[in-house]
Structure formats: structure tokens, C-alpha cells
Amino acid sequence: MGNVGMQGGRAALPRAAAIAALSLSFALIAGCKSPGLGMSGYLRDKALNNAALEYNKLVRWQEWERACEYLKIDAQPAFTEKMESQEETFRLTDFEIKDTRPGNDSKSATVRVVYRYYWLPSITEQKMTVVQRWTWVDKEKRWMIENPLALPKRKAAKTPAAAARAQAGPGEN
């Protein structure tokens, strides 16, 4: 009886090994180097995920100079100036990368990010979804963001009197 189980195990082993080898072959083919990119598709995708995560962390913690490393040089001064001018009143509290989608050309991608933020003096948290456009730069062998974070419009704060009127409803003032 023990031989039957062993025999069945031996018969299944070559088949399992063949399936594993075939799976590995497909994985290797999918990860082969793309012409002109100097990096496998898997490694380039991993680099995009890492770049998007690092950029968004830096923005979250208001590290504008370091976040600029992910922008083209000509866009860096305007980004830093804009963000620094609002850093005393604008606060990002969290972000979540929802999905990453490679472009058709393998040198572009979009990353959908949900940010949570508030504008002082309010502490009411708001939410916005941003679709970031990323481009692979062959010369530097890295991803760069095309559209860095743009500050959301600041909602006008209601004065206590305006809030009371809005709560009372029309004709009750």
C-alpha cells in the first residue's frame, strides 16, 4: 500500500516540475528587457511603485526640496515656491495610492492617489483624488512626475453668523 502512494507521488512529481518550469519560463519572458529601456518590465514597474510612494511620502511630510527630486528641473522652483507659501495653512494628513497603470508605450504611467487634507484654521478633513502622470527618463533611468501636487481650492470659511443663518434655514432669520 505504501508503494502505491509513492508511485502516485513519483508520477505527479514530473508533471508538477514541468508546470513549475513552464510557469517560470513565462515569468522570465514577461520580465525580459524591453528595447531601449535598459531595465526589465518588472524592475521598471517596481521602480515606479517606489518612486510614487517616496514622492507622496515626501509631499505628505512637506519635504518640498526632496520631493522636487521627482520633478523635472525646470518645474522645481515653481513647485517649491507654491508649496512653501502655503505650508503654514495647508496640511496633508494622509494619502493612499489606489492603483498604478502603465501606459501603452512602457515609458509612461498613471498613478491614482487619494489625499486627505485640511486648510487651517479649519480642522475639517477633506478628500481629493489625483491622477498623477509619470514618465520614464532613459537618461536618468528613473521615473519623474509630470504633474506634481496642485493645492486644492480653499473653501471659504463660514463666519459664525453665516453658519447660524444656514442652519436656521430660509425665512427664519
Protein Blocks (a to p, Z undefined) as FASTA:
>chain_A
ZZmmmmmmmmmmmmmmmmmmmmmmmmmmmmpccehklpafklmmmmmmmmmmmmmmmmmn
opaklmmmmpcfklmmmmmmmmmmmmmmgccfbdcdfbdcddfkopaccddddddddddf
bfcdcdddddddddddfklopaddfbdcddddddddddfklmmmmmnoghiZZ
